[in-house]
Amino acid sequence: MERENQVTEQIIGAAIEVHRMLGPGLLESAYEECLAYELMQRGLAFERQKPIPIVYKGVVLDCGFRLDLVVDDLVIVELKAVNQLEPIHEAQLLTYLKLSGVRLGLLLNFNVLQLRKGIRRLVFDH
């Protein structure tokens, strides 16, 4: 869990930098692009728009689910640019954690005046 916490701190630091530079009001894709740049600058390994299949009755199905970012194979980062985070956003991230086998997720909403008010950290114990 220590490595997960270190990675999480670096992701949040990168997200704060992006939010400080851009502020609220842009599309999610702009924040994703800039956050990817910041993560790269910090030397973190990550994948963008990683497909995640569903195993249904023993059959692997591609349902078009994509993880915004997976950092160091330890943390799923789901980005939003919405008025406020809703329970459905947390449910989405929990589902992604369940399907992927990853334990820790960050939900980041950039459409806030202070990013700390747009951060949710979720843990799913498999």
N, CA, C and O atoms as CSV, one atom per row, in Angstrom:
chain,resi,resn,atom,element,x,y,z
A,1,MET,N,N,0.821,-1.203,0.000
A,1,MET,CA,C,0.000,0.000,0.000
A,1,MET,C,C,0.862,1.263,0.000
A,1,MET,O,O,0.421,2.324,-0.441
A,2,GLU,N,N,2.101,1.137,0.502
A,2,GLU,CA,C,2.968,2.302,0.544
A,2,GLU,C,C,3.256,2.840,-0.860
A,2,GLU,O,O,3.209,4.049,-1.089
A,3,ARG,N,N,3.554,1.936,-1.794
A,3,ARG,CA,C,3.824,2.369,-3.175
A,3,ARG,C,C,2.576,3.012,-3.778
A,3,ARG,O,O,2.679,4.017,-4.482
A,4,GLU,N,N,1.396,2.443,-3.509
A,4,GLU,CA,C,0.146,3.036,-4.009
A,4,GLU,C,C,-0.025,4.453,-3.483
A,4,GLU,O,O,-0.438,5.345,-4.224
A,5,ASN,N,N,0.292,4.666,-2.200
A,5,ASN,CA,C,0.154,6.001,-1.611
A,5,ASN,C,C,1.135,6.987,-2.239
A,5,ASN,O,O,0.785,8.142,-2.480
A,6,GLN,N,N,2.357,6.538,-2.503
A,6,GLN,CA,C,3.340,7.409,-3.147
A,6,GLN,C,C,2.884,7.809,-4.544
A,6,GLN,O,O,2.978,8.976,-4.927
A,7,VAL,N,N,2.393,6.838,-5.297
A,7,VAL,CA,C,1.916,7.115,-6.651
A,7,VAL,C,C,0.713,8.055,-6.600
A,7,VAL,O,O,0.607,8.982,-7.403
A,8,THR,N,N,-0.189,7.809,-5.656
A,8,THR,CA,C,-1.371,8.657,-5.512
A,8,THR,C,C,-0.974,10.105,-5.229
A,8,THR,O,O,-1.533,11.032,-5.815
A,9,GLU,N,N,-0.015,10.293,-4.336
A,9,GLU,CA,C,0.455,11.648,-4.024
A,9,GLU,C,C,1.018,12.333,-5.261
A,9,GLU,O,O,0.773,13.520,-5.479
A,10,GLN,N,N,1.768,11.598,-6.069
A,10,GLN,CA,C,2.340,12.183,-7.279
A,10,GLN,C,C,1.251,12.535,-8.295
A,10,GLN,O,O,1.319,13.572,-8.956
A,11,ILE,N,N,0.249,11.665,-8.413
A,11,ILE,CA,C,-0.859,11.944,-9.340
A,11,ILE,C,C,-1.602,13.194,-8.899
A,11,ILE,O,O,-1.896,14.063,-9.720
A,12,ILE,N,N,-1.908,13.294,-7.612
A,12,ILE,CA,C,-2.634,14.464,-7.101
A,12,ILE,C,C,-1.801,15.730,-7.287
A,12,ILE,O,O,-2.336,16.776,-7.653
A,13,GLY,N,N,-0.504,15.642,-7.039
A,13,GLY,CA,C,0.368,16.792,-7.276
A,13,GLY,C,C,0.355,17.235,-8.730
A,13,GLY,O,O,0.320,18.429,-9.028
A,14,ALA,N,N,0.383,16.263,-9.628
A,14,ALA,CA,C,0.330,16.571,-11.066
A,14,ALA,C,C,-1.016,17.198,-11.430
A,14,ALA,O,O,-1.069,18.154,-12.203
A,15,ALA,N,N,-2.097,16.661,-10.876
A,15,ALA,CA,C,-3.429,17.185,-11.164
A,15,ALA,C,C,-3.582,18.609,-10.640
A,15,ALA,O,O,-4.192,19.452,-11.298
A,16,ILE,N,N,-3.031,18.879,-9.460
A,16,ILE,CA,C,-3.086,20.238,-8.905
A,16,ILE,C,C,-2.344,21.203,-9.815
A,16,ILE,O,O,-2.803,22.322,-10.044
A,17,GLU,N,N,-1.209,20.779,-10.330
A,17,GLU,CA,C,-0.444,21.636,-11.255
A,17,GLU,C,C,-1.253,21.933,-12.521
A,17,GLU,O,O,-1.290,23.073,-12.982
A,18,VAL,N,N,-1.893,20.917,-13.074
A,18,VAL,CA,C,-2.722,21.117,-14.267
A,18,VAL,C,C,-3.862,22.082,-13.952
A,18,VAL,O,O,-4.130,23.003,-14.724
A,19,HIS,N,N,-4.524,21.874,-12.830
A,19,HIS,CA,C,-5.655,22.736,-12.460
A,19,HIS,C,C,-5.193,24.166,-12.205
A,19,HIS,O,O,-5.882,25.118,-12.572
A,20,ARG,N,N,-4.040,24.318,-11.584
A,20,ARG,CA,C,-3.493,25.657,-11.325
A,20,ARG,C,C,-3.226,26.398,-12.633
A,20,ARG,O,O,-3.457,27.604,-12.727
A,21,MET,N,N,-2.744,25.681,-13.630
A,21,MET,CA,C,-2.414,26.312,-14.911
A,21,MET,C,C,-3.646,26.571,-15.774
A,21,MET,O,O,-3.723,27.600,-16.445
A,22,LEU,N,N,-4.608,25.651,-15.763
A,22,LEU,CA,C,-5.752,25.739,-16.674
A,22,LEU,C,C,-7.031,26.247,-16.027
A,22,LEU,O,O,-7.840,26.904,-16.683
A,23,GLY,N,N,-7.223,25.949,-14.742
A,23,GLY,CA,C,-8.466,26.304,-14.063
A,23,GLY,C,C,-9.620,25.442,-14.551
A,23,GLY,O,O,-9.428,24.545,-15.371
A,24,PRO,N,N,-10.820,25.714,-14.046
A,24,PRO,CA,C,-12.004,24.952,-14.458
A,24,PRO,C,C,-12.530,25.416,-15.811
A,24,PRO,O,O,-12.134,26.467,-16.315
A,25,GLY,N,N,-13.430,24.620,-16.393
A,25,GLY,CA,C,-14.162,25.070,-17.568
A,25,GLY,C,C,-13.770,24.462,-18.897
A,25,GLY,O,O,-14.383,24.779,-19.917
A,26,LEU,N,N,-12.766,23.597,-18.919
A,26,LEU,CA,C,-12.348,22.977,-20.175
A,26,LEU,C,C,-12.943,21.575,-20.300
A,26,LEU,O,O,-13.566,21.063,-19.370
A,27,LEU,N,N,-12.739,20.976,-21.453
A,27,LEU,CA,C,-13.201,19.604,-21.667
A,27,LEU,C,C,-12.277,18.621,-20.959
A,27,LEU,O,O,-11.093,18.887,-20.754
A,28,GLU,N,N,-12.843,17.492,-20.597
A,28,GLU,CA,C,-12.096,16.426,-19.941
A,28,GLU,C,C,-10.851,16.042,-20.741
A,28,GLU,O,O,-9.799,15.772,-20.162
A,29,SER,N,N,-10.970,16.017,-22.063
A,29,SER,CA,C,-9.845,15.597,-22.912
A,29,SER,C,C,-8.637,16.526,-22.764
A,29,SER,O,O,-7.497,16.069,-22.844
A,30,ALA,N,N,-8.871,17.817,-22.549
A,30,ALA,CA,C,-7.764,18.760,-22.355
A,30,ALA,C,C,-7.037,18.457,-21.043
A,30,ALA,O,O,-5.807,18.466,-20.987
A,31,TYR,N,N,-7.806,18.191,-20.003
A,31,TYR,CA,C,-7.188,17.857,-18.712
A,31,TYR,C,C,-6.417,16.537,-18.799
A,31,TYR,O,O,-5.344,16.398,-18.212
A,32,GLU,N,N,-6.969,15.579,-19.530
A,32,GLU,CA,C,-6.281,14.296,-19.675
A,32,GLU,C,C,-4.939,14.476,-20.377
A,32,GLU,O,O,-3.928,13.918,-19.950
A,33,GLU,N,N,-4.934,15.245,-21.436
A,33,GLU,CA,C,-3.695,15.481,-22.190
A,33,GLU,C,C,-2.632,16.146,-21.310
A,33,GLU,O,O,-1.471,15.736,-21.305
A,34,CYS,N,N,-3.043,17.164,-20.575
A,34,CYS,CA,C,-2.096,17.888,-19.719
A,34,CYS,C,C,-1.650,17.051,-18.532
A,34,CYS,O,O,-0.485,17.110,-18.138
A,35,LEU,N,N,-2.565,16.267,-17.951
A,35,LEU,CA,C,-2.192,15.406,-16.838
A,35,LEU,C,C,-1.210,14.333,-17.307
A,35,LEU,O,O,-0.265,14.010,-16.586
A,36,ALA,N,N,-1.413,13.786,-18.484
A,36,ALA,CA,C,-0.476,12.804,-19.037
A,36,ALA,C,C,0.919,13.426,-19.171
A,36,ALA,O,O,1.924,12.786,-18.862
A,37,TYR,N,N,0.967,14.662,-19.628
A,37,TYR,CA,C,2.257,15.363,-19.741
A,37,TYR,C,C,2.917,15.492,-18.363
A,37,TYR,O,O,4.108,15.220,-18.213
A,38,GLU,N,N,2.146,15.901,-17.373
A,38,GLU,CA,C,2.685,16.072,-16.017
A,38,GLU,C,C,3.163,14.743,-15.432
A,38,GLU,O,O,4.203,14.695,-14.775
A,39,LEU,N,N,2.421,13.677,-15.663
A,39,LEU,CA,C,2.832,12.364,-15.168
A,39,LEU,C,C,4.134,11.925,-15.826
A,39,LEU,O,O,5.012,11.362,-15.173
A,40,MET,N,N,4.249,12.187,-17.120
A,40,MET,CA,C,5.468,11.848,-17.852
A,40,MET,C,C,6.650,12.644,-17.281
A,40,MET,O,O,7.741,12.100,-17.110
A,41,GLN,N,N,6.430,13.930,-16.987
A,41,GLN,CA,C,7.490,14.768,-16.416
A,41,GLN,C,C,7.951,14.238,-15.063
A,41,GLN,O,O,9.103,14.436,-14.679
A,42,ARG,N,N,7.065,13.573,-14.347
A,42,ARG,CA,C,7.390,13.024,-13.031
A,42,ARG,C,C,7.952,11.602,-13.123
A,42,ARG,O,O,8.260,10.990,-12.100
A,43,GLY,N,N,8.083,11.082,-14.332
A,43,GLY,CA,C,8.677,9.770,-14.534
A,43,GLY,C,C,7.765,8.605,-14.191
A,43,GLY,O,O,8.240,7.497,-13.943
A,44,LEU,N,N,6.460,8.845,-14.174
A,44,LEU,CA,C,5.511,7.769,-13.868
A,44,LEU,C,C,5.106,7.034,-15.142
A,44,LEU,O,O,4.866,7.649,-16.181
A,45,ALA,N,N,5.035,5.721,-15.044
A,45,ALA,CA,C,4.555,4.913,-16.161
A,45,ALA,C,C,3.031,4.916,-16.132
A,45,ALA,O,O,2.426,4.783,-15.069
A,46,PHE,N,N,2.420,5.067,-17.289
A,46,PHE,CA,C,0.955,5.089,-17.336
A,46,PHE,C,C,0.464,4.672,-18.704
A,46,PHE,O,O,1.198,4.712,-19.691
A,47,GLU,N,N,-0.810,4.267,-18.739
A,47,GLU,CA,C,-1.501,3.965,-19.986
A,47,GLU,C,C,-2.714,4.870,-20.068
A,47,GLU,O,O,-3.364,5.146,-19.060
A,48,ARG,N,N,-3.015,5.328,-21.268
A,48,ARG,CA,C,-4.192,6.174,-21.492
A,48,ARG,C,C,-5.240,5.411,-22.276
A,48,ARG,O,O,-4.922,4.629,-23.173
A,49,GLN,N,N,-6.506,5.653,-21.922
A,49,GLN,CA,C,-7.644,5.056,-22.626
A,49,GLN,C,C,-7.470,3.543,-22.774
A,49,GLN,O,O,-7.669,2.977,-23.849
A,50,LYS,N,N,-7.098,2.913,-21.671
A,50,LYS,CA,C,-6.854,1.470,-21.665
A,50,LYS,C,C,-8.189,0.720,-21.741
A,50,LYS,O,O,-9.064,0.924,-20.899
A,51,PRO,N,N,-8.345,-0.141,-22.742
A,51,PRO,CA,C,-9.591,-0.905,-22.837
A,51,PRO,C,C,-9.711,-1.899,-21.691
A,51,PRO,O,O,-8.722,-2.475,-21.237
A,52,ILE,N,N,-10.926,-2.085,-21.241
A,52,ILE,CA,C,-11.182,-3.043,-20.169
A,52,ILE,C,C,-12.377,-3.904,-20.568
A,52,ILE,O,O,-13.495,-3.404,-20.701
A,53,PRO,N,N,-12.136,-5.187,-20.756
A,53,PRO,CA,C,-13.228,-6.076,-21.170
A,53,PRO,C,C,-14.078,-6.516,-19.984
A,53,PRO,O,O,-13.694,-6.349,-18.827
A,54,ILE,N,N,-15.213,-7.067,-20.289
A,54,ILE,CA,C,-16.072,-7.689,-19.295
A,54,ILE,C,C,-16.061,-9.189,-19.555
A,54,ILE,O,O,-16.188,-9.629,-20.698
A,55,VAL,N,N,-15.906,-9.972,-18.487
A,55,VAL,CA,C,-16.026,-11.422,-18.609
A,55,VAL,C,C,-17.440,-11.762,-18.167
A,55,VAL,O,O,-17.805,-11.600,-17.003
A,56,TYR,N,N,-18.221,-12.236,-19.122
A,56,TYR,CA,C,-19.625,-12.553,-18.872
A,56,TYR,C,C,-19.859,-14.018,-19.194
A,56,TYR,O,O,-19.711,-14.446,-20.339
A,57,LYS,N,N,-20.222,-14.777,-18.182
A,57,LYS,CA,C,-20.450,-16.225,-18.335
A,57,LYS,C,C,-19.271,-16.902,-19.018
A,57,LYS,O,O,-19.440,-17.765,-19.879
A,58,GLY,N,N,-18.066,-16.489,-18.611
A,58,GLY,CA,C,-16.857,-17.106,-19.132
A,58,GLY,C,C,-16.399,-16.593,-20.478
A,58,GLY,O,O,-15.386,-17.055,-21.004
A,59,VAL,N,N,-17.133,-15.639,-21.049
A,59,VAL,CA,C,-16.773,-15.090,-22.355
A,59,VAL,C,C,-16.261,-13.659,-22.169
A,59,VAL,O,O,-16.886,-12.853,-21.481
A,60,VAL,N,N,-15.118,-13.355,-22.790
A,60,VAL,CA,C,-14.557,-12.011,-22.714
A,60,VAL,C,C,-15.214,-11.152,-23.784
A,60,VAL,O,O,-15.131,-11.448,-24.977
A,61,LEU,N,N,-15.868,-10.082,-23.338
A,61,LEU,CA,C,-16.578,-9.183,-24.244
A,61,LEU,C,C,-15.980,-7.786,-24.178
A,61,LEU,O,O,-15.731,-7.257,-23.094
A,62,ASP,N,N,-15.755,-7.196,-25.336
A,62,ASP,CA,C,-15.296,-5.809,-25.382
A,62,ASP,C,C,-16.529,-4.931,-25.474
A,62,ASP,O,O,-17.187,-4.866,-26.512
A,63,CYS,N,N,-16.830,-4.258,-24.377
A,63,CYS,CA,C,-18.029,-3.406,-24.321
A,63,CYS,C,C,-17.695,-1.938,-24.518
A,63,CYS,O,O,-18.551,-1.073,-24.330
A,64,GLY,N,N,-16.464,-1.655,-24.892
A,64,GLY,CA,C,-16.098,-0.268,-25.160
A,64,GLY,C,C,-15.704,0.528,-23.935
A,64,GLY,O,O,-15.546,1.745,-24.022
A,65,PHE,N,N,-15.538,-0.133,-22.778
A,65,PHE,CA,C,-15.085,0.588,-21.591
A,65,PHE,C,C,-13.621,0.943,-21.747
A,65,PHE,O,O,-12.815,0.118,-22.177
A,66,ARG,N,N,-13.282,2.174,-21.398
A,66,ARG,CA,C,-11.899,2.651,-21.464
A,66,ARG,C,C,-11.558,3.346,-20.162
A,66,ARG,O,O,-12.299,4.209,-19.691
A,67,LEU,N,N,-10.423,2.961,-19.580
A,67,LEU,CA,C,-9.932,3.629,-18.379
A,67,LEU,C,C,-9.173,4.879,-18.817
A,67,LEU,O,O,-8.299,4.795,-19.680
A,68,ASP,N,N,-9.491,6.029,-18.242
A,68,ASP,CA,C,-8.816,7.264,-18.646
A,68,ASP,C,C,-7.307,7.119,-18.502
A,68,ASP,O,O,-6.562,7.325,-19.461
A,69,LEU,N,N,-6.858,6.762,-17.297
A,69,LEU,CA,C,-5.438,6.565,-17.032
A,69,LEU,C,C,-5.257,5.429,-16.036
A,69,LEU,O,O,-6.029,5.290,-15.088
A,70,VAL,N,N,-4.235,4.624,-16.260
A,70,VAL,CA,C,-3.804,3.637,-15.276
A,70,VAL,C,C,-2.336,3.941,-15.022
A,70,VAL,O,O,-1.513,3.862,-15.933
A,71,VAL,N,N,-2.009,4.291,-13.775
A,71,VAL,CA,C,-0.657,4.732,-13.433
A,71,VAL,C,C,0.067,3.627,-12.673
A,71,VAL,O,O,-0.413,3.126,-11.656
A,72,ASP,N,N,1.246,3.260,-13.199
A,72,ASP,CA,C,2.103,2.224,-12.595
A,72,ASP,C,C,1.360,0.917,-12.327
A,72,ASP,O,O,1.740,0.165,-11.430
A,73,ASP,N,N,0.327,0.645,-13.079
A,73,ASP,CA,C,-0.510,-0.548,-12.876
A,73,ASP,C,C,-1.058,-0.634,-11.454
A,73,ASP,O,O,-1.444,-1.711,-10.999
A,74,LEU,N,N,-1.093,0.505,-10.748
A,74,LEU,CA,C,-1.517,0.528,-9.345
A,74,LEU,C,C,-2.753,1.386,-9.093
A,74,LEU,O,O,-3.527,1.111,-8.177
A,75,VAL,N,N,-2.936,2.424,-9.904
A,75,VAL,CA,C,-3.999,3.398,-9.637
A,75,VAL,C,C,-4.736,3.709,-10.937
A,75,VAL,O,O,-4.128,4.067,-11.946
A,76,ILE,N,N,-6.058,3.566,-10.889
A,76,ILE,CA,C,-6.902,4.011,-12.005
A,76,ILE,C,C,-7.289,5.453,-11.729
A,76,ILE,O,O,-7.722,5.785,-10.626
A,77,VAL,N,N,-7.133,6.311,-12.729
A,77,VAL,CA,C,-7.515,7.710,-12.600
A,77,VAL,C,C,-8.650,7.972,-13.583
A,77,VAL,O,O,-8.482,7.838,-14.795
A,78,GLU,N,N,-9.796,8.344,-13.047
A,78,GLU,CA,C,-10.964,8.673,-13.860
A,78,GLU,C,C,-11.162,10.180,-13.784
A,78,GLU,O,O,-11.345,10.744,-12.705
A,79,LEU,N,N,-11.122,10.821,-14.946
A,79,LEU,CA,C,-11.219,12.279,-15.011
A,79,LEU,C,C,-12.632,12.716,-15.343
A,79,LEU,O,O,-13.334,12.075,-16.126
A,80,LYS,N,N,-13.033,13.816,-14.734
A,80,LYS,CA,C,-14.336,14.422,-14.999
A,80,LYS,C,C,-14.172,15.930,-15.105
A,80,LYS,O,O,-13.228,16.507,-14.565
A,81,ALA,N,N,-15.096,16.551,-15.801
A,81,ALA,CA,C,-15.202,18.007,-15.874
A,81,ALA,C,C,-16.694,18.320,-15.790
A,81,ALA,O,O,-17.312,18.742,-16.768
A,82,VAL,N,N,-17.258,18.102,-14.601
A,82,VAL,CA,C,-18.704,18.208,-14.380
A,82,VAL,C,C,-18.986,19.202,-13.256
A,82,VAL,O,O,-18.086,19.568,-12.500
A,83,ASN,N,N,-20.251,19.637,-13.154
A,83,ASN,CA,C,-20.620,20.590,-12.103
A,83,ASN,C,C,-20.338,20.044,-10.719
A,83,ASN,O,O,-19.845,20.765,-9.851
A,84,GLN,N,N,-20.648,18.780,-10.509
A,84,GLN,CA,C,-20.313,18.133,-9.237
A,84,GLN,C,C,-20.252,16.631,-9.441
A,84,GLN,O,O,-20.917,16.074,-10.314
A,85,LEU,N,N,-19.437,15.988,-8.614
A,85,LEU,CA,C,-19.364,14.531,-8.670
A,85,LEU,C,C,-20.649,13.951,-8.107
A,85,LEU,O,O,-21.170,14.416,-7.094
A,86,GLU,N,N,-21.146,12.932,-8.781
A,86,GLU,CA,C,-22.387,12.272,-8.383
A,86,GLU,C,C,-22.068,10.835,-7.970
A,86,GLU,O,O,-21.003,10.319,-8.312
A,87,PRO,N,N,-22.967,10.190,-7.248
A,87,PRO,CA,C,-22.743,8.783,-6.872
A,87,PRO,C,C,-22.482,7.876,-8.077
A,87,PRO,O,O,-21.749,6.894,-7.957
A,88,ILE,N,N,-23.061,8.183,-9.219
A,88,ILE,CA,C,-22.845,7.351,-10.416
A,88,ILE,C,C,-21.385,7.388,-10.862
A,88,ILE,O,O,-20.886,6.408,-11.414
A,89,HIS,N,N,-20.693,8.503,-10.631
A,89,HIS,CA,C,-19.277,8.597,-10.990
A,89,HIS,C,C,-18.445,7.674,-10.103
A,89,HIS,O,O,-17.525,7.010,-10.580
A,90,GLU,N,N,-18.772,7.637,-8.816
A,90,GLU,CA,C,-18.070,6.730,-7.913
A,90,GLU,C,C,-18.390,5.276,-8.263
A,90,GLU,O,O,-17.508,4.418,-8.223
A,91,ALA,N,N,-19.639,5.002,-8.603
A,91,ALA,CA,C,-20.032,3.644,-8.999
A,91,ALA,C,C,-19.271,3.209,-10.247
A,91,ALA,O,O,-18.847,2.057,-10.348
A,92,GLN,N,N,-19.097,4.122,-11.193
A,92,GLN,CA,C,-18.343,3.828,-12.413
A,92,GLN,C,C,-16.907,3.439,-12.066
A,92,GLN,O,O,-16.397,2.436,-12.564
A,93,LEU,N,N,-16.262,4.224,-11.222
A,93,LEU,CA,C,-14.876,3.929,-10.856
A,93,LEU,C,C,-14.788,2.614,-10.083
A,93,LEU,O,O,-13.871,1.827,-10.320
A,94,LEU,N,N,-15.711,2.364,-9.175
A,94,LEU,CA,C,-15.704,1.098,-8.438
A,94,LEU,C,C,-15.861,-0.088,-9.386
A,94,LEU,O,O,-15.224,-1.125,-9.197
A,95,THR,N,N,-16.705,0.060,-10.401
A,95,THR,CA,C,-16.869,-0.997,-11.403
A,95,THR,C,C,-15.568,-1.215,-12.162
A,95,THR,O,O,-15.177,-2.357,-12.404
A,96,TYR,N,N,-14.897,-0.136,-12.539
A,96,TYR,CA,C,-13.616,-0.260,-13.235
A,96,TYR,C,C,-12.584,-0.967,-12.356
A,96,TYR,O,O,-11.815,-1.795,-12.845
A,97,LEU,N,N,-12.565,-0.642,-11.062
A,97,LEU,CA,C,-11.639,-1.310,-10.148
A,97,LEU,C,C,-11.948,-2.802,-10.080
A,97,LEU,O,O,-11.046,-3.639,-10.120
A,98,LYS,N,N,-13.228,-3.120,-9.976
A,98,LYS,CA,C,-13.650,-4.515,-9.904
A,98,LYS,C,C,-13.262,-5.281,-11.169
A,98,LYS,O,O,-12.717,-6.382,-11.083
A,99,LEU,N,N,-13.538,-4.709,-12.333
A,99,LEU,CA,C,-13.267,-5.385,-13.602
A,99,LEU,C,C,-11.775,-5.533,-13.882
A,99,LEU,O,O,-11.349,-6.519,-14.484
A,100,SER,N,N,-10.989,-4.563,-13.448
A,100,SER,CA,C,-9.564,-4.546,-13.784
A,100,SER,C,C,-8.695,-5.314,-12.802
A,100,SER,O,O,-7.590,-5.737,-13.143
A,101,GLY,N,N,-9.191,-5.495,-11.586
A,101,GLY,CA,C,-8.360,-6.111,-10.557
A,101,GLY,C,C,-7.451,-5.124,-9.855
A,101,GLY,O,O,-6.688,-5.509,-8.969
A,102,VAL,N,N,-7.521,-3.851,-10.237
A,102,VAL,CA,C,-6.746,-2.806,-9.576
A,102,VAL,C,C,-7.478,-2.432,-8.282
A,102,VAL,O,O,-8.708,-2.416,-8.246
A,103,ARG,N,N,-6.742,-2.140,-7.252
A,103,ARG,CA,C,-7.315,-1.905,-5.927
A,103,ARG,C,C,-7.676,-0.448,-5.650
A,103,ARG,O,O,-8.641,-0.184,-4.933
A,104,LEU,N,N,-6.921,0.505,-6.203
A,104,LEU,CA,C,-7.041,1.911,-5.836
A,104,LEU,C,C,-7.424,2.768,-7.035
A,104,LEU,O,O,-6.906,2.584,-8.136
A,105,GLY,N,N,-8.334,3.703,-6.805
A,105,GLY,CA,C,-8.744,4.599,-7.874
A,105,GLY,C,C,-8.872,6.029,-7.388
A,105,GLY,O,O,-9.196,6.282,-6.227
A,106,LEU,N,N,-8.612,6.964,-8.298
A,106,LEU,CA,C,-8.819,8.382,-8.032
A,106,LEU,C,C,-9.842,8.924,-9.018
A,106,LEU,O,O,-9.738,8.711,-10.226
A,107,LEU,N,N,-10.811,9.613,-8.491
A,107,LEU,CA,C,-11.805,10.312,-9.292
A,107,LEU,C,C,-11.464,11.788,-9.181
A,107,LEU,O,O,-11.511,12.352,-8.088
A,108,LEU,N,N,-11.121,12.427,-10.303
A,108,LEU,CA,C,-10.691,13.823,-10.302
A,108,LEU,C,C,-11.646,14.662,-11.138
A,108,LEU,O,O,-11.778,14.452,-12.344
A,109,ASN,N,N,-12.310,15.615,-10.490
A,109,ASN,CA,C,-13.193,16.543,-11.192
A,109,ASN,C,C,-12.492,17.899,-11.295
A,109,ASN,O,O,-12.262,18.569,-10.288
A,110,PHE,N,N,-12.159,18.289,-12.520
A,110,PHE,CA,C,-11.431,19.536,-12.738
A,110,PHE,C,C,-12.338,20.759,-12.814
A,110,PHE,O,O,-11.845,21.886,-12.853
A,111,ASN,N,N,-13.633,20.562,-12.835
A,111,ASN,CA,C,-14.557,21.690,-12.978
A,111,ASN,C,C,-14.962,22.245,-11.607
A,111,ASN,O,O,-16.147,22.385,-11.306
A,112,VAL,N,N,-13.960,22.554,-10.789
A,112,VAL,CA,C,-14.157,23.123,-9.458
A,112,VAL,C,C,-13.167,24.268,-9.276
A,112,VAL,O,O,-12.156,24.342,-9.974
A,113,LEU,N,N,-13.466,25.162,-8.330
A,113,LEU,CA,C,-12.556,26.278,-8.095
A,113,LEU,C,C,-11.276,25.831,-7.396
A,113,LEU,O,O,-10.198,26.352,-7.679
A,114,GLN,N,N,-11.392,24.860,-6.477
A,114,GLN,CA,C,-10.229,24.290,-5.801
A,114,GLN,C,C,-10.240,22.791,-6.044
A,114,GLN,O,O,-11.204,22.108,-5.699
A,115,LEU,N,N,-9.174,22.283,-6.634
A,115,LEU,CA,C,-9.164,20.877,-7.031
A,115,LEU,C,C,-9.375,19.930,-5.845
A,115,LEU,O,O,-9.982,18.872,-6.007
A,116,ARG,N,N,-8.886,20.292,-4.664
A,116,ARG,CA,C,-9.047,19.386,-3.518
A,116,ARG,C,C,-10.511,19.056,-3.250
A,116,ARG,O,O,-10.816,18.028,-2.646
A,117,LYS,N,N,-11.421,19.929,-3.700
A,117,LYS,CA,C,-12.858,19.658,-3.535
A,117,LYS,C,C,-13.388,18.718,-4.620
A,117,LYS,O,O,-14.532,18.267,-4.553
A,118,GLY,N,N,-12.559,18.428,-5.609
A,118,GLY,CA,C,-12.967,17.548,-6.702
A,118,GLY,C,C,-12.239,16.219,-6.725
A,118,GLY,O,O,-12.207,15.548,-7.757
A,119,ILE,N,N,-11.652,15.826,-5.596
A,119,ILE,CA,C,-10.874,14.587,-5.535
A,119,ILE,C,C,-11.590,13.566,-4.657
A,119,ILE,O,O,-11.992,13.866,-3.533
A,120,ARG,N,N,-11.743,12.355,-5.191
A,120,ARG,CA,C,-12.263,11.224,-4.417
A,120,ARG,C,C,-11.281,10.064,-4.591
A,120,ARG,O,O,-10.873,9.745,-5.708
A,121,ARG,N,N,-10.915,9.448,-3.489
A,121,ARG,CA,C,-10.024,8.286,-3.495
A,121,ARG,C,C,-10.865,7.084,-3.098
A,121,ARG,O,O,-11.487,7.079,-2.036
A,122,LEU,N,N,-10.883,6.066,-3.949
A,122,LEU,CA,C,-11.698,4.879,-3.693
A,122,LEU,C,C,-10.828,3.634,-3.672
A,122,LEU,O,O,-9.897,3.497,-4.466
A,123,VAL,N,N,-11.142,2.728,-2.755
A,123,VAL,CA,C,-10.423,1.466,-2.639
A,123,VAL,C,C,-11.438,0.334,-2.807
A,123,VAL,O,O,-12.520,0.355,-2.221
A,124,PHE,N,N,-11.063,-0.647,-3.618
A,124,PHE,CA,C,-11.891,-1.831,-3.803
A,124,PHE,C,C,-11.064,-3.047,-3.431
A,124,PHE,O,O,-10.091,-3.371,-4.111
A,125,ASP,N,N,-11.446,-3.722,-2.356
A,125,ASP,CA,C,-10.754,-4.942,-1.949
A,125,ASP,C,C,-11.378,-6.128,-2.650
A,125,ASP,O,O,-12.550,-6.442,-2.442
A,126,HIS,N,N,-10.598,-6.777,-3.471
A,126,HIS,CA,C,-11.093,-7.870,-4.306
A,126,HIS,C,C,-11.275,-9.123,-3.514
A,126,HIS,O,O,-11.687,-10.146,-4.063
